[in-house]
Amino acid sequence: MNAASAKSAETRERILGVASVEFAERGYAGTSIGTIAEKSGAGKGLVQYHFKAKSDIAVAIVRGAFSKAPFANPLDGGAEARGVAAIVASIRGVSGAFRDDVRVRAAVRLVREYDVIPVTFPTPYVGWMARMAELLREAVDDGEIPPLSDYDVEGWHLVATFTGVQETSQRLTGRHDLPERIEQMMALQLPRLGVRDLERYLGA
């Protein structure tokens, strides 16, 4: 990548970073191209060079958030984990992203506000659901849980349960209690899947 391309990529990332903070805090309607341009130091013309409309920025944030780790891909440093251990690591990783990653928080808010945004967003969570189904199959293969009737359905429900917990945590405490609530969720859900030794997986 030459110097001009590198500078252009850096500017684009800076715009997305500022936009993520604005969308997470103010929502789509409360965020303007002008504010993003001012706070990023890029200028309105340069913002619109990279993104023709505010909705294009929103799409880029949503696509970036839900297509990368920890949603669809193995967690960094967790390639060795399989089955139930990998499910726990993935859920904890996503929980941390919801709490600490402003781009994920922005993406979640934007998806929630889809009805006022003139664009079709990439469907969230589907990659994570598929990952959960894959890990459940590993857990069965490794003898950690008994065979399941439908791995895709179980993966869907794990993700849906998580999203409900995080949404409730957001509404009631601004996600301050999310780590505790997620641990409680897993302590309830894992035995339902047939996990017997909870301490082995949740003790860490």
Salt bridges, closest charged atoms under 4 A:
GLU10 OE1 - ARG14 NH1 2.72
GLU13 OE1 - ARG103 NH2 3.14
GLU22 OE1 - ARG26 NE 2.74
GLU22 OE2 - LYS39 NZ 2.91
ASP100 OD2 - ARG99 NH2 2.94
GLU113 OE2 - ARG109 NE 2.89
GLU134 OE2 - ARG131 NH1 3.12
GLU138 OE2 - ARG82 NH1 3.78
ASP142 OD2 - ARG82 NE 2.97
GLU144 OE2 - ARG200 NH2 3.89
ASP152 OD1 - ARG137 NH2 3.89
GLU154 OE1 - ARG192 NH2 3.03
GLU167 OE1 - ARG112 NH2 3.05
GLU167 OE2 - ARG171 NE 2.94
ASP177 OD2 - ARG181 NE 2.99
GLU183 OE2 - ARG92 NE 2.88
